[in-house]
Amino acid sequence: MKAVTLNGAGGAEVMRYADVPEPVAGPGHVMVEVAAAGVNFMDIGARRGLVGGGYKPTILGVEGAGRVLDVGPGVVDFRVGDRVAWVFAPSSYAERVAVPADSLVRVPDDIADVTAASLMMQGLTASHFATDFYPVKPGDVALVHAAAGGLGQILSQIIKLRGGTVIGRVSSAAKIDTAKAAGADHVIVDGEGRFADQVRQLTGGVGVDVVYDGSGPVTFQGSLDALRRSGTFCWYGPVLGEPSAFNLLSLPRSVKIGYAVFFDHIPTPELLRERAARLFGWVRDGKLQLTPATTFGLADAAVAHAKMESRATTGKLLLIP
């Protein structure tokens, strides 16, 4: 079968569209025919050799949707023919992949494969940010960085569902309409980290209740400056770089800073499936709308990475085997 493999760490040149051995549905695993594989910044970090924790993939990708072809010993929740989606299952940039059954969710018949693949990483992440890490309350004001991106659009919509107000930051004027369509009440155009004054003006000098920032070190100080007293800083996205070391005693206005870890939202298969089902339900009910994904052939994974790294895209990027 065909897959996208790595030949070392570096730029797009280390990616290879190549023949690899067929996966096997071993104990506790399910073999899936991939209908769509998600492209994420984590994949770019893995390609560059920046993702830690011993994660050094041979085949890229951790997210996707497809149909079950075979089940391994001990699997009782899935059968051949089931439609499924997954997140954090290595080797997803491939025609077929063996996925731990505990990483799978069922995809309802009225949810398309591309929708399911678009929701798993970004949808569950946004759900964690706005319902667990900082549960948004009616009247809260949130600053969402990269508000026109796939994650930013979903996060903005969930914040609005919970009664919050969204100030979205985007990197160019071309992304304003996309951010507004996703629910941003105000949009700031900024590519240099100079946004805090505008945020404070929009909040009457008070600042926001919560800021969601995955834009790396360039925005870190501005996000601190944009917070109200006792505000919450939800930091994520180490692939784009970590902030400089700071003295805890220097934090202003009793703000709280935390690193939002994805797995803390779905620590069990039951929670994974429950929260994925909630996302599918919001889509079904029209409460959550996804910008049509930008799709590429599996052989064009390097092109997809280049597009994502350019920060010129909006919405989800998918590979279609």
ABEGO torsion letter per residue (X at the ends): XBBBBBBEBEBAAABBBBBBBBBBBBBGBBBBBBABBBBBAAAAAAAAGABBGGBBBABBEABEBEBBABBBBGBAABBBGBBBBBBGBBGABBABBBBBAAABBBBBAABBAAAAAAAAAAAAAAAAAAAAABBBBBGBBBBBBGAABAAAAAAAAAAAAAGBBBBBBBABAAAAAAAAAAGBABBBBBAAGBAAAAAAAAAGGAEBABBBBAAEAAAAAAAAAABBBGBBBBBBGAAAEBBBBBBAAABBGGBBBBBBBAAAABABAAAAAAAAAAAAAAAAAGABBBBBBBBBBAAAAAAAAAAAAAGABBEBBBBBX
